């Protein structure tokens, strides 16, 4: 049987050599298998592990020279950046991009991120992050550092019109203008009405007296007369020796009166002011919340 073409493992035929082949062809098969292995694993310089078929153990690599690369882009790939950590020298779809902010449920930021507490970072050591966000959140010392966002005690919002402002805007706490409705009443008013009144004054006693000259007269009995339409009663007249009659009497009298009050206006209002109770709220206005560790991806 003719020898197969030796190139890579996939080109090897497991039925070769046939039992009828001569021993003379055995060395050709050995050389072909060696060639296939070397061409398949051109970079192998040490032992290969045996986990599920094995893989080549390689150097850690760096961000500039990844251990696993691509032919069309040799600087793009994966490398070991720290113990237990594999890093990508480019953008990995499905992972967090450099500069992406996220919440973490632990107290220590994950590898490849820092806490968003406004800290200043080196522009050279964190060049990728500096390229992504620049000095949007602070220029650091103005030349060698820059700031990450300070999101302590802040709720994040998406930029939207003039209210939120541009990315990087920090706003103070505020309460939107609003009103409170107060329901109350001064009580039902009575319809328009008036009041009639009447009465009589008390009697008034003047204790007055007068005299009349009646010459050559003799009068016995009593006399009734009137003064200003008021009856005078109990007058005693005595005939003196000089012909003068002295008259004394009670001038007591009364006055009757009556009238009607003016009608009141049914259409009226009463002004009043309301003072709310003392503030019983907290130190801030907030929705239901849960505190997380907010981080930003730096690599």
C-alpha positions in Angstrom: 0.0 0.0 0.0 1.2 3.4 -0.8 2.1 5.7 2.1 -0.4 8.5 3.1 0.5 12.1 2.8 1.9 13.2 6.2 1.0 16.8 7.2 -1.1 17.1 10.4 -2.8 14.7 12.8 -6.0 14.8 10.7 -4.2 13.4 7.7 -3.1 10.2 9.4 -4.9 7.0 8.4 -5.3 4.7 11.4 -5.5 1.6 9.0 -2.0 2.1 7.8 0.3 0.3 7.4 -1.7 -2.7 6.0 -0.7 -6.2 7.2 0.5 -6.9 3.7 3.0 -4.1 3.6 6.5 -5.0 3.8 8.8 -4.2 6.7 10.8 -2.0 4.4 7.9 0.6 4.6 8.0 0.8 8.4 10.7 3.4 8.6 8.7 5.6 6.2 5.7 5.5 8.5 7.8 6.4 11.5 9.3 9.4 9.8 5.8 10.5 8.6 4.3 10.3 12.1 7.2 12.3 13.6 6.7 14.9 10.9 3.0 15.2 11.6 3.6 15.7 15.3 6.1 18.4 14.9 4.0 20.2 12.3 0.9 20.0 14.6 2.8 21.2 17.7 5.4 23.6 16.3 6.0 25.5 19.5 6.1 22.5 21.9 9.3 22.6 24.0 8.2 20.7 27.1 5.7 18.1 28.2 2.0 18.4 27.5 -0.7 17.9 30.1 -3.2 15.1 29.7 -6.5 16.9 30.6 -9.0 15.9 28.0 -6.5 15.4 25.2 -3.9 17.7 26.6 -2.8 21.2 25.8 0.4 23.0 25.3 1.9 24.8 28.4 3.0 28.2 27.4 4.5 31.3 28.9 2.2 33.8 30.8 2.5 36.5 28.1 1.8 40.2 28.6 -0.7 42.8 27.4 1.7 43.8 24.6 2.6 40.2 23.7 -0.3 37.9 24.7 0.3 34.2 25.2 -2.6 33.3 22.9 -2.7 35.4 19.8 -4.3 35.7 16.3 -2.5 35.5 13.0 -4.2 38.6 11.7 -3.6 40.6 14.9 -0.6 39.3 16.9 -1.1 41.8 19.8 -4.7 40.7 20.4 -5.2 37.8 22.7 -5.1 36.4 26.2 -2.4 36.4 28.9 -2.0 35.7 32.6 -2.1 39.0 34.4 -2.1 37.7 38.0 -2.6 34.6 40.1 -5.8 33.0 39.0 -6.6 35.8 36.5 -6.7 35.7 32.7 -6.7 39.1 30.9 -7.6 40.1 27.4 -5.4 42.6 25.5 -8.4 43.8 23.6 -12.2 43.9 23.9 -13.8 40.7 24.9 -17.5 40.5 23.8 -19.7 39.7 26.8 -17.3 41.0 29.4 -17.2 44.4 31.1 -15.5 47.1 29.1 -12.8 49.2 30.6 -14.6 52.2 32.1 -17.8 50.4 32.7 -19.4 51.0 36.2 -21.0 48.1 38.0 -22.2 47.2 41.5 -20.5 44.4 43.5 -22.1 42.7 46.5 -18.8 42.2 48.3 -16.7 44.6 50.3 -13.5 44.4 48.1 -13.6 45.3 44.4 -13.0 42.4 42.0 -9.7 42.0 40.3 -9.4 44.5 37.4 -11.6 47.2 39.0 -11.4 49.9 41.6 -14.0 51.5 43.9 -15.8 54.6 42.6 -14.7 56.9 45.4 -13.2 59.7 43.5 -9.6 58.5 43.9 -6.8 59.7 41.6 -5.1 57.1 39.4 -1.9 57.3 37.4 -2.5 58.2 33.7 0.3 55.8 32.6 -0.4 52.9 34.9 -4.1 53.0 34.0 -3.7 54.2 30.4 -6.6 52.2 29.1 -9.0 53.7 31.6 -7.7 57.2 31.1 -8.2 56.8 27.4 -11.8 55.7 28.0 -13.0 58.4 30.5 -10.3 61.1 30.4 -10.8 63.9 33.0 -14.6 63.7 32.9 -14.7 63.1 36.6 -11.7 65.2 37.6 -8.2 66.0 36.3 -6.3 64.8 39.4 -3.1 66.7 39.7 -3.6 68.1 36.2 -0.7 66.3 34.6 0.1 62.7 35.9 -3.2 61.6 37.5 -7.0 61.6 36.8 -10.0 60.9 38.9 -12.5 58.0 38.8 -16.2 58.9 39.6 -17.1 59.6 43.2 -20.4 57.8 43.6 -20.5 57.6 47.4 -24.0 58.4 48.7 -25.2 59.1 45.2 -27.9 57.5 43.0 -26.9 57.2 39.3 -29.0 58.6 36.5 -28.8 58.6 32.8 -28.2 62.0 31.2 -31.5 63.3 30.0 -32.0 66.8 28.7 -31.1 69.8 30.9 -32.2 68.3 34.2 -29.5 65.7 34.5 -26.9 67.5 32.5 -23.9 66.0 30.7 -22.0 62.9 31.7 -19.9 63.8 34.7 -22.4 66.2 36.2 -22.8 66.0 40.0 -26.1 67.4 41.4 -27.0 68.4 45.0 -30.0 66.8 46.6 -33.3 68.6 46.0 -37.1 68.3 46.3 -39.2 69.1 43.3 -41.7 72.0 43.7 -45.0 70.7 44.9 -48.1 71.7 46.9 -50.2 70.3 49.8 -54.0 70.4 49.7 -55.6 71.4 53.1 -59.2 70.3 53.5 -61.2 72.3 56.1 -64.2 74.4 56.8 -65.1 77.4 58.9 -68.5 75.8 59.6 -71.9 76.2 57.8 -73.1 79.7 57.3 -76.7 80.7 58.0 -78.9 82.1 55.3 -79.6 85.8 55.1 -81.9 86.8 58.0 -82.9 89.7 60.3 -83.9 90.2 63.9 -87.0 92.1 65.2 -86.9 93.7 68.6 -89.3 95.7 70.9 -89.6 96.8 74.5 -90.6 99.4 77.1 -88.3 101.7 79.1 -88.4 101.6 82.8 -90.5 104.3 84.6 -88.7 107.6 85.4 -89.6 109.5 88.6 -88.7 113.2 88.4 -90.2 114.1 92.0 -91.3 117.4 90.5 -93.7 119.9 92.1 -95.5 123.0 91.1 -98.0 125.5 92.5 -101.1 127.3 91.2 -102.8 130.5 92.5 -106.5 130.1 92.8 -107.9 133.0 94.6 -111.2 132.7 96.7 -111.5 129.0 95.8 -112.3 126.0 98.0 -111.5 122.6 96.4 -112.0 119.3 97.9 -110.9 115.9 96.4 -108.1 115.1 93.9 -107.3 116.2 90.4 -105.9 114.1 87.5 -104.1 115.7 84.6 -101.5 114.8 82.1 -98.1 116.1 81.2 -96.5 115.2 77.9 -99.1 112.5 77.4 -98.0 110.8 80.7 -100.7 110.4 83.4 -99.9 112.2 86.7 -101.6 110.5 89.6 -101.8 111.0 93.4 -101.8 114.8 93.4 -102.7 116.4 96.7 -104.0 120.0 96.6 -104.3 122.0 99.7 -106.1 125.4 99.9 -103.9 127.7 101.7 -104.8 130.9 103.6 -103.4 133.0 100.9 -105.5 131.6 98.1 -102.6 129.6 96.6 -103.0 125.9 95.9 -99.8 123.9 96.3 -99.7 120.9 93.9 -97.2 118.0 94.2 -97.2 114.9 92.2 -95.2 111.9 90.7 -93.9 112.5 87.2 -93.1 108.8 86.5 -93.6 107.7 82.9 -92.3 105.1 80.3 -91.4 104.9 76.6 -92.2 102.0 74.2 -89.8 101.2 71.3 -89.5 98.6 68.4 -87.4 98.0 65.3 -85.7 95.4 63.0 -82.0 94.8 62.4 -80.5 95.0 59.0 -80.2 91.7 57.1 -76.8 90.0 57.1 -74.9 89.0 54.0 -75.0 85.3 53.3 -72.0 85.5 50.9 -68.8 85.9 52.9 -65.6 84.1 53.8 -63.2 83.7 56.6 -59.4 83.8 56.2 -57.3 81.3 58.2 -53.7 80.0 58.1 -52.3 76.5 58.5 -49.0 75.5 60.0 -47.8 71.9 59.4 -46.5 69.8 62.1 -42.7 69.6 62.7 -40.6 67.6 60.2 -40.5 64.0 61.2 -38.5 62.7 58.2 -35.0 61.4 57.8 -31.8 63.2 56.8 -32.4 62.5 53.0 -35.1 61.9 50.4 -34.6 58.4 48.9 -36.5 55.4 47.5 -36.1 51.9 48.9 -32.4 51.2 48.6 -29.7 48.6 49.1 -26.1 49.6 49.5 -23.6 48.0 47.1 -19.9 48.5 46.3 -19.9 50.5 43.1 -16.8 49.8 41.0 -15.3 50.8 37.7 -13.4 48.4 35.4 -9.8 49.4 34.9 -8.6 46.4 32.8 
